[in-house]
Amino acid sequence: MKVQIVSIGDEVVSGVVPDTNASYLSLRLEELGAEVIGHRAVRDRLSDAVEALRAAAEAADVVVVTGGLGPTPDDITREAACELLGVEPVRNERALELLTEFFRQRGRTPSQNNLRQTMLPSRTELLANHSGTACGFVARSAEARLFFLPGVPAEMASMFREEVAPRLRELIGESAVATRLISLMGVPESEVSARLEDVMIRGSNPEVGTLAKTGFIQVRIVARAERMQQAEDRVREVVEKVRERFGRQVASETGEEPHQVVARMLIERGRTLAVAESCTGGLIADMLTGVPGISAALLEALVCYGNASKVNRLRVPAEQIEAHGAVSAEVAAAMASGVRETAGADIGLSVTGIAGPSGGVPAAPGRKAKPVGLVYLALADENGIVTMERVFPGDRAQVRRRAALAALDGVRLRLSEPRDG
Amino acid sequence: MKVQIVSIGDEVVSGVVPDTNASYLSLRLEELGAEVIGHRAVRDRLSDAVEALRAAAEAADVVVVTGGLGPTPDDITREAACELLGVEPVRNERALELLTEFFRQRGRTPSQNNLRQTMLPSRTELLANHSGTACGFVARSAEARLFFLPGVPAEMASMFREEVAPRLRELIGESAVATRLISLMGVPESEVSARLEDVMIRGSNPEVGTLAKTGFIQVRIVARAERMQQAEDRVREVVEKVRERFGRQVASETGEEPHQVVARMLIERGRTLAVAESCTGGLIADMLTGVPGISAALLEALVCYGNASKVNRLRVPAEQIEAHGAVSAEVAAAMASGVRETAGADIGLSVTGIAGPSGGVPAAPGRKAKPVGLVYLALADENGIVTMERVFPGDRAQVRRRAALAALDGVRLRLSEPRDG
């Protein structure tokens, strides 16, 4: 099944937002066994949109369209669909019901502009939107099936998952594509690809590629076969090789991101965590609390930016900060054990460092340099305290993210060790 | 001048990397006064590439192509260009010189594969690459000028800046484009476009569009004129209207995001903040600490996920949690004043709510329902405590983000009031 992706929106064409919807959809579509043949983005201009839809429908079996379903007069995708199909826009009663209910739940009523959103091509199938007001729909032209989704990434993604993927799965049938996403931590991308050179051959089956995320590397394996069992076997062979070669650096074999792995492990093992963050400034807490159910494991997180906060909340001795500086192994250790004790958690985790862009300290007689990117991590549990010194490359956001992931990886490695006693 | 952008590469079409080259180029091209009419991405397949180049050359005056200029047999852009132009590939002597010099400086010699990179369409103009081996070039078809650039973002960007932009500037001449990005908070997109209907007229000059972000709305104004002064005057007229109509809902007129605005205001006014987050779980802290220099203003943030943390760290009375539940106006207020006092900050900010996907509580006799998305926000300062109840739509991530931005907006509004005394 050939699929063309079309994005409609000035914000994409003018460069204000990168077209992340297209890459999201491509990844999901290829996982379903479809072949994405291209992306196209056009402005919110009726003639451009109609032309793009027509060309896409001629080239592909399925067209996935995003954007232009909002409430404003700029939003011309509904009209473009009508023109392509040669039908009139009509009030979709089911869409009206859903929209009215959406507003009712929020104690409001839809505006005239919002009502525009329920004027869809006649003879279409509605795609429900549970998190916004833009109605999606499916239509059939002479050549192709067209799926119309909203442009807001979160709404687009949930509509694709809930409404589009099941329909495509039915159309594609027993296509056998097995995919696997492995997350590796603590190893650079060039090393990953060097150590997987024998399986990363272009056009081979399975196809193996790497994807550098900030703070970890993903290895993506896609295998095609006549039957699913065969495809899965092919994937499994590569997974075995990755496991053999990278051992404990394999954080996940199921596409979970590192923070999701740690959250799941904590919950499954019934262990509690408390976090003290300085330079990561809430990022560790934010990542963990993004995982539903984490409240059972994460007792609290403290962003102790100021020294007073470290002393008062975590009982870090003021003399230690005085003697070694807030960015030091000693203070990281005191923060980790302090937050563990004061929060009554099984594990205390801490980060202190220099995220930049300024704040680096040059070397002086009797004192080591403290460059931007220098980070101390510490983990305290019933076995004691472990600290680690790292220097992370990149800008402020990258240093923070790398530091947060390295800290979480410490928890992962600790939790994967056999328990004492 | 109409410009079409074409990206050639499997990695873009399969979704492994988002097409950030296209958005980079669009922003730069519009700054030069060109009108980008669309983006297109195709696979590393000769027939697809030729077809995409042909369609682009027909639709636009200038085509900017990225990707497919590397040393491997997959890299088919040079061949596609020859086919489009109806010419043969020939060794470009200047390209060979540059390539040899590139390798000589690194103590190496070009491989056979690298030499492929110097086989360009006859009668082209070379675009030098100072940071890689892929040669760029300009070609003229019957309909358009085509610029071919490498796909590696850093090489593409420096070649655009150094080689392409000067040529385009000469072609476009004295064009002046002024742009402005305004962030509005606390008002839905449909209302923004209804109240700006008179200036949001398609194809008008200035062009005004809205962009819905999770938690706030951006208004983008682009004006064209003969001279820069005129273009800027046109932008200013629209800015005045936005200001008149939205007043304090204008969070920024310079493209700053809301959290950046709040961070800057706190720093400029010398005010200190302490934050107690429950359902936002560190997101407020993460957003604020992403801004350099915030350590002067943000004393600490506490992610008090468990009730014990609220009681012990923030002195929230346990009876209050018992009587009203952790998600209540009373507890939000106690958290805000608690964190303000215990941290010794000027302002205490708190959030408690139900981010979902589960955790909602139905109504019962004598008790209101507490649906997913229900959030209480509180702000404590020297004037007392203000609390707010909101129900946010969307999934867990969206509820958290909307709640965090609403809380920050409370701080923004408070800081923009004239100070007492």
Contacts between the chains, C-beta under 8 A, distances in Angstrom:
chain1	res1	chain2	res2	distance
A	7	B	39	8.0
A	10	B	209	5.5
A	11	B	209	7.1
A	11	B	211	5.1
A	11	B	220	7.7
A	12	B	23	7.5
A	12	B	39	7.1
A	13	B	26	6.4
A	13	B	36	5.5
A	13	B	37	7.2
A	13	B	38	5.8
A	13	B	39	6.3
A	14	B	26	5.5
A	14	B	27	7.4
A	14	B	30	5.8
A	14	B	36	6.3
A	14	B	220	7.9
A	14	B	222	7.7
A	15	B	22	7.3
A	15	B	23	4.1
A	15	B	24	6.8
A	15	B	25	7.1
A	15	B	26	2.9
A	15	B	27	3.9
A	15	B	28	7.9
A	15	B	29	7.9
A	15	B	30	6.9
A	15	B	36	7.2
A	16	B	23	7.6
A	16	B	27	7.5
A	16	B	211	6.5
A	16	B	220	6.4
A	17	B	23	7.0
A	17	B	211	7.3
A	18	B	18	5.1
A	18	B	19	6.7
A	18	B	20	5.1
A	18	B	22	7.5
A	18	B	23	4.3
A	19	B	18	6.7
A	19	B	19	6.0
A	19	B	22	7.1
A	19	B	23	7.3
A	19	B	39	7.1
A	20	B	18	5.1
A	22	B	15	7.2
A	22	B	18	7.5
A	22	B	19	7.1
A	22	B	41	7.5
A	23	B	12	7.6
A	23	B	15	4.1
A	23	B	16	7.5
A	23	B	17	7.0
A	23	B	18	4.3
A	23	B	19	7.4
A	24	B	15	6.8
A	25	B	15	7.0
A	26	B	13	6.4
A	26	B	14	5.5
A	26	B	15	2.8
A	27	B	14	7.4
A	27	B	15	3.9
A	27	B	16	7.4
A	28	B	15	7.9
A	29	B	15	7.9
A	30	B	14	5.9
A	30	B	15	6.9
A	36	B	13	5.5
A	36	B	14	6.4
A	36	B	15	7.2
A	37	B	13	7.2
A	37	B	42	7.5
A	37	B	43	6.7
A	37	B	48	7.1
A	38	B	13	5.9
A	38	B	40	6.7
A	38	B	41	5.8
A	38	B	42	4.7
A	38	B	43	7.0
A	38	B	48	6.9
A	38	B	52	7.5
A	39	B	12	7.1
A	39	B	13	6.3
A	39	B	19	7.1
A	39	B	39	7.3
A	39	B	40	6.9
A	39	B	41	4.1
A	40	B	38	6.7
A	40	B	39	6.9
A	40	B	40	4.9
A	40	B	41	7.5
A	41	B	22	7.5
A	41	B	38	5.8
A	41	B	39	4.1
A	41	B	40	7.5
A	42	B	37	7.5
A	42	B	38	4.7
A	43	B	37	6.6
A	43	B	38	6.9
A	44	B	202	7.6
A	44	B	209	7.9
A	45	B	202	7.6
A	48	B	37	7.1
A	48	B	38	6.9
A	52	B	38	7.5
A	55	B	55	7.7
A	70	B	189	6.7
A	70	B	190	7.9
A	70	B	212	7.3
A	71	B	189	7.1
A	71	B	190	4.2
A	71	B	193	7.1
A	72	B	189	7.3
A	72	B	190	7.1
A	72	B	193	4.0
A	72	B	200	7.2
A	72	B	210	6.8
A	73	B	193	7.5
A	73	B	197	7.7
A	73	B	200	7.3
A	73	B	202	7.4
A	74	B	193	7.5
A	74	B	200	7.1
A	74	B	202	6.9
A	74	B	209	6.4
A	74	B	210	7.9
A	102	B	393	7.5
A	105	B	371	7.7
A	105	B	391	7.8
A	106	B	391	6.1
A	106	B	393	6.8
A	107	B	391	7.8
A	111	B	190	5.4
A	111	B	191	7.5
A	111	B	194	6.8
A	113	B	190	4.5
A	113	B	193	6.8
A	113	B	194	5.9
A	114	B	190	5.8
A	131	B	393	6.0
A	131	B	394	4.6
A	131	B	395	5.9
A	131	B	398	6.5
A	132	B	393	7.1
A	132	B	394	7.6
A	133	B	190	7.8
A	152	B	212	6.2
A	152	B	214	7.8
A	154	B	214	6.8
A	154	B	394	6.5
A	154	B	395	6.4
A	154	B	397	6.8
A	154	B	398	5.6
A	158	B	395	6.6
A	202	B	72	7.8
A	202	B	74	6.5
A	209	B	16	6.3
A	211	B	16	5.9
A	211	B	17	7.9
A	220	B	16	7.3
A	275	B	303	7.8
A	277	B	282	8.0
A	277	B	285	7.9
A	280	B	289	7.9
A	281	B	285	5.5
A	281	B	286	5.9
A	281	B	288	7.3
A	281	B	289	2.6
A	281	B	290	7.2
A	281	B	301	7.8
A	282	B	277	7.9
A	282	B	282	3.6
A	282	B	283	7.0
A	282	B	284	7.2
A	282	B	285	2.9
A	282	B	286	4.0
A	282	B	288	8.0
A	282	B	289	6.1
A	282	B	301	5.7
A	282	B	303	7.0
A	283	B	282	7.0
A	283	B	286	4.8
A	283	B	289	7.9
A	284	B	282	7.2
A	285	B	277	7.9
A	285	B	281	5.5
A	285	B	282	2.9
A	285	B	285	7.2
A	285	B	286	7.6
A	285	B	303	4.3
A	286	B	281	5.9
A	286	B	282	3.9
A	286	B	283	4.8
A	286	B	285	7.6
A	286	B	286	4.5
A	288	B	281	7.3
A	288	B	282	8.0
A	289	B	280	7.9
A	289	B	281	2.6
A	289	B	282	6.1
A	289	B	283	7.9
A	289	B	303	6.8
A	289	B	305	6.8
A	289	B	400	7.8
A	290	B	281	7.2
A	290	B	396	7.0
A	290	B	397	6.4
A	290	B	400	7.3
A	292	B	356	7.7
A	292	B	357	5.9
A	292	B	358	7.1
A	292	B	396	6.4
A	294	B	305	7.6
A	295	B	305	5.2
A	295	B	306	7.1
A	298	B	303	7.7
A	298	B	305	5.2
A	299	B	305	6.6
A	299	B	306	4.9
A	299	B	308	7.1
A	299	B	309	6.1
A	300	B	302	6.7
A	300	B	303	5.9
A	300	B	304	5.3
A	300	B	305	5.9
A	300	B	306	6.3
A	300	B	309	3.9
A	300	B	313	7.0
A	301	B	281	7.8
A	301	B	282	5.7
A	301	B	302	7.6
A	301	B	303	3.8
A	301	B	305	7.6
A	302	B	300	6.7
A	302	B	301	7.6
A	302	B	302	5.6
A	302	B	303	7.4
A	302	B	313	7.9
A	303	B	275	7.8
A	303	B	282	7.1
A	303	B	285	4.3
A	303	B	289	6.9
A	303	B	298	7.7
A	303	B	300	5.8
A	303	B	301	3.8
A	303	B	302	7.3
A	303	B	303	7.6
A	304	B	300	5.3
A	305	B	289	6.8
A	305	B	294	7.6
A	305	B	295	5.2
A	305	B	298	5.2
A	305	B	299	6.5
A	305	B	300	5.9
A	305	B	301	7.6
A	306	B	295	7.2
A	306	B	298	8.0
A	306	B	299	4.7
A	306	B	300	6.3
A	308	B	299	7.1
A	308	B	344	7.2
A	309	B	299	6.1
A	309	B	300	3.9
A	309	B	343	6.7
A	312	B	342	7.8
A	313	B	300	7.1
A	313	B	302	7.9
A	313	B	313	7.1
A	342	B	312	7.9
A	343	B	309	6.8
A	344	B	308	7.3
A	356	B	292	7.6
A	357	B	292	5.8
A	358	B	292	7.0
A	396	B	290	7.0
A	396	B	292	6.3
A	397	B	290	6.4
A	400	B	289	7.7
A	400	B	290	7.4
